[in-house]
Amino acid sequence: MRIWPGLVFAVGLMAQELAPIGIVRGALIDCDTTHLTIGVDESRVFKFLTDSRTFIERDHLRIFCSTLGKGERLEVVSDRSSEPGLRYARLVSVVTVETRSRRLALMAIRAPLLYDDPTLSIAPRGSLTFTGVVLRQDADGMVLRTRVDGEKWILVRRDTRYREDGLQVGPSSLHSSTRVFVRAGTNLDGEIEAYEVVWGEILTPAGIH
């Protein structure tokens, strides 16, 4: 079993923090039927709530805590929980060379397209709409703080369109703390994906509140 370098000696020095919402990566410290703890680096620990709905996978197959080895690299899809100071682990994936390659391929698929599909102005995609403030963002998606639904993790696609003040812009133009309107839908895995992100003077299309 491979041990994360310095893990045994560093655990006692780590400080537990509230994990961000979204994708969190780290090395396994402990796992049972109710909690999962990972070390992100030599000074930070994130602890998550787990239950029977938490899906733990290795090479696309479901596994359980008892088959994990301490120090294994994990990728956790984090969400809000009812317990103060803890996030909920929805999906836990053991990160292997194959997993990393699949992630890089997915990021390539989501690389922004350089053209605009004119048919989308006639028949916009997405049955879900959200309005809120961008808390965090990365190459995979963004965390949006909404008034009604709280914090939402929203994936971005290769063809996600970004519009500022009515003009199409690139994803790099979107910054944290920006109030946006998002038109979205769900993919085959039930995850929310953004089709269009709008902000600026022209924020919300008519009829959307």
C-alpha positions, 0 to 999 in steps of 0.5 A: 500500500502506498502512503502519501509522503509525510502523511503519518507525521503530518496528521497531528499538525493539520488543521481541519477546515470547512471544505469548498463546494465542488470538486475537492482533491486530497489523500485519504486519512480516514473513512467510515459509514458516516465520515470521510477525512482527507488531507489536502496538503501538509497543513489542511484537513477536510472532513465530510459527512457520508451516508448510504447515498454517498457513491464511492468508486474505483475504475467505474465500479462502486466500492466501500470504505473498507477497500480504501487504503490510507494515503490513496488519492481521492476526488470528492464532489462536495455539497452542503450538509445539515451539520455545521462545519461539515460538507456532504460527500456526494461522490468519491472517486479514487484517482488513478492514472486513468482517472486523470487522463479522463479528466484531461480529456473532459477538460479538452471537450469543455474547451470553449468553442470560438463560434456562436450557434445562431439557432440558439437565439430561436430555441434556447437550450435548458429548462433550468434557470438560476440567478445569483452571485459567483462565489468560486469558479475553475475550469470545470464549473462554478459555485453560484450562491442563489437566493432560493436554492442556496449554493449551487455547483454548476458545470460548464460545457465546451459550448457554454456561452458567456454574455456581458452587457449583451455581447458574447465574451470568453469565460475569462471575462467572468469573475467571482462576486459577479451577479449572473443569470444562468440557463442550464440543464441536467446531463445524463449523470444528473449534474447541472450544466450551464448553457448560457451565463449572462451578466452586466446591464442586460442580465435577466431575459424578459419574464425571468425573475 
